Amino acid sequence: MKKKFLAVLAAMCIATSVVTPSISFASTNDTSTTKEINEKLGVPIVVYGGNLSAAEKDIVKKDLDVAGEAEVEEITVTGADLIKYISDGDSRARMYSSAKITRKDAGAGLVIKIVTPQNITQVTSDMYSNAMLTAGIEDAVVEVAAPKAVTGHSALVGIYKAYEVTTGEKLDTERTDVANEELSVATDLAQKAGVDDEKVSQLLTEIKKQIAEQKPATKEDVEKIVNEQLSKLEINLSDKDRQLLIDLMNKISKLDIDFSKWGNQLEDLSSSLKDKLGSISEDIKSDTGFWASVKNFFQKIADGIGSIFN
């Protein structure tokens, strides 16, 4: 009996270690290919969370491949920056998530990479994209990292600061404030209302696309758009969560935004989200891809454990 117990325990340990998705990235220490300095757009800017210890900062440097850049500018984001961009922010907030932002030519769009997905627990790359577009950040590659598990919210403040430093432009604080509220609503819908992360991002994107196209004049018009998209995507929310979403989108509709330009960027994000959701759906329906491998693996483990007791 003891041997059977040990065999079961070993099988469970193997299951835990193998099923956990393995995400790999290019070596951060490979400096064999030297990157050139962009004299037109400037060097990448790395912004570190102000509460990182020296050891944690070294980890983030490796994750963001600071050594692999020809030259970078390094800054720190603190609680003082938080209250600059977010009206109800807390200057005592602990800030650990960090980011590297690399400007791109006009029209390139936003590319968001979370290089430590195991440590950014709530905010997804598409949530960052949506919030950054609301804040007025365009045409950049943004990489986000944290040395330990954090929600990821403070990285957005760091991105604001880095964007202003690298462009010399001042972001509209009304837009950054609303963008932060958008990020909070997005993570609340995903964490508390139980809506899938990708579905949340698709919902926000589709509502904003309709705002850009229809240019609603009243809050009632915004509410109609929100309700239509909730119905279309088959998302059920409580009255409280629905009202939070309507209030947020009403604020977005009143921002000083070039909606004609914004619409094109949202269209790109919408297409990307639909591709992701379609790929996951097809994997599940056809019993192929990652989800099929997970199912098959657990079936083998179950069969193996069953054979031990038989």
WOKA-V713784 format. One record per backbone hydrogen bond with DSSP energy under -1.0 kcal/mol. CO is the residue of the C=O (numbers start at 0). NH is the residue of the N-H. If there is no record, write none. Layout:
BEGIN
co={CO	CO}
nh={NH	NH}
END
This chain:
BEGIN
co={0	1	2	3	4	5	6	7	8	9	10	11	12	13	14	36	37	43	44	45	46	47	48	52	53	54	55	56	57	58	59	60	61	65	72	74	76	77	78	80	81	85	89	94	97	98	99	100	101	104	108	110	112	115	118	123	124	125	126	127	128	129	130	131	131	138	139	140	141	142	143	144	149	150	150	152	153	154	155	156	157	158	159	160	161	162	163	171	172	173	174	175	176	177	178	179	180	181	182	183	184	185	186	187	187	188	195	196	197	198	199	200	201	202	203	204	205	206	207	208	209	210	217	218	219	220	221	222	223	224	225	226	227	228	229	237	238	239	240	241	242	243	244	245	246	247	248	251	254	256	257	258	260	261	262	263	264	265	266	267	268	269	270	271	272	273	274	275	276	277	278	279	280	281	282	288	289	290	291	292	293	294	295	296	297	298	299	300	301	302	303	304	305}
nh={4	5	6	7	8	9	10	11	12	13	14	15	16	17	18	38	41	72	100	74	98	76	51	56	57	58	59	60	61	62	63	65	64	68	45	47	49	81	82	84	85	88	92	50	144	46	142	44	140	107	139	141	143	118	149	127	128	129	130	131	132	133	134	135	136	103	110	101	112	99	114	97	120	121	122	155	157	158	159	160	161	162	163	164	165	166	167	175	176	177	178	179	180	181	182	183	184	185	186	187	188	189	190	191	192	194	199	200	201	202	203	204	205	206	207	208	209	210	211	212	213	214	221	222	223	224	225	226	227	228	229	230	231	232	234	241	242	243	244	245	246	247	248	249	250	251	252	254	256	258	261	262	264	265	266	267	268	269	270	271	272	273	274	275	276	277	278	279	280	281	282	283	284	285	287	292	293	294	295	296	297	298	299	300	301	302	303	304	305	306	307	308	309}
END
